[in-house]
Amino acid sequence: MAPAPPRAPGPSASAPSTAAPPVPLRYCDDLRAPLQTHVASEPQAPVHRNEWRKVMAGDPVEINPSIGSGYKVMSVAEWSGRWKRNEDFPACLAPECGGSDTREHYFTQTWCRGKRLWASESLCLACHSFSWRSYRDPDFKTPEQYEKELWEGIARS
């Protein structure tokens, strides 16, 4: 019977780890262009536009399916109660407000070849204004744009 090959020494439990785990890049870190901002009394994002008009008019809106069914007249606080706060951008952008009691109702992001495109919209519960923030890396291209430029370059050569 052949002897077993020597085992490589593993890390000991008492040896301190010298390498810290890498911190993942977040959507709002290391921005290379200015944020685009907008403040409005109605949402800019396509979701919740009709419901917002109904809430402000006192008309019934559809109940969130995860908590029930049917329609109900709701206050702004009740209607937006299940939305989360965006800790990265908590402040309201309305010049007369500047409050920090906001709830994010819309967020979308796209990462393509390390480049970012994102948009966020929050409702301020103090002044009922919607704060829109969006960002696009200067050299961001969708996969379709990238492929089109690649094939146009090949066709020219």
N, C-alpha and C positions, 0 to 999 in steps of 0.2 A: 504494500500500500504506500502510495506516494505521500510525502508530507504536504500539509495544507500551505498555500502561499501566505506570506506574512500579511497581516492586516494593517492598513494605514491607520495611523492614530487619529481618532476623532476628536472633536472639540470637547474639552473637559467642562464639567459643570461649573467649576470654580473660575475658569478663565473668562475675563470680561470681554464682551464683544466690542471690537473697536470700530466697526462700520455701523453707522446708524441706518435704519431703513430709509430708502429714498422717499422723499415727499412728492406725491403725485402733483402734477401741474393742474391747477384748477382753471375753470373757464375765465375767471376774472384776474388772474395773475399775469404779470409781465405783458401788459397791453402795449402795443406798438403804434396805436393810433388813438385819437380821442374818442370818447364815448359820444354817441348821438343820443340826445335826450329830448323829451317832449312831455308837456303837461297838458292834460285835457280833462274836461268834465265827463266825457264818455270814454270807454275803452277804445284804444287804437287796434288792439288785437281782435281778430274776428270772433273769438269765443266770448260768450257772455254779453254781447252787445244788446241783443233783444231782451235778455233777462234783466239787464241793468235798467233799461227803459221801463220795464214793467215794475221793478222794485221801486223806482223813483216815482212812478205814477200811482203806486198803491194797488196795482193789479196782481192777481195771483201768478206765481211762478211754479214751475215743476219742482217737486221735492226731489232731492238727491236720491237715486234708486238704492243706494247703500243703506239708507235709513227709513225708507218708506216709499209710498207711491201716491200719485195724485198731485193736486195743486194747492198752494197755500199763499196767503198774503204774508210777506216776510219783511222784517226790518233789514237795513243794510248789514248790521252786525250778525243777525241770524243767517242771512243769505251767504255771507262770506265767512261764516264761522269755521268751516272745515279747511279753509286755505291756510297755508303755512307762511310764516314770516321769512323773508330773505335776509339772512344775517350778513351777507356780503354788501347789500345795499338797503339798509333799513330806513333811510330818511326819505321823506316826502320831498319832491322837487318843486312844489308850488311855492312861489316866493312869499306869499302871505302866510304860509303854514310852517314848513320846516319840521313838522312832527315826525315821530319815529314809530307810531302805531300803524304800521302798514301790513298788508297781506298780499302775497304774490299770487296772481290768478293765471299768469301766462308765463311760460318759459320754454324756449326752444334753443337748441344748439346743434351745430354741425362742426365736426372736426374732419379735415381732409388733408392728408399728407402733413400733419402737424400744424396746419393753419386753422384758425377759428372764425366762426360766425355765430353770434348768439343774440338773442333778444329777450327782454324781461319786462313785465308790466306789473305794477303793484297798485293796490287801492289803499289810499290813506283813510283810515276810519275816523279821523278828526275832521277833515275838510271835504271828504268824498271826491278827491281828485285822483286821477290815474297818472302815475309816473312811469313813463316809457324810457327804457335804456336799451341801446343796441350797440353792438360792436362788430367790426369786420376787420380782420388782418388785412393790411394793404395789398398783399400778394395772394389773398385767398382766391381759389378757383374751385368750382364744383368739379366732380369727376367728368361731367359732360364737357365743360369748358376746357379742362386739361386735355382730354382726348381729342377734341376738335383742333386745338392749337398744335398738338403733336402731329396729327394727320395732315394738317395744312402745311406744316414745316416739311414733312416727308414728301408731300406732293410738289412743293416748290423746288426741292433738290433733285 
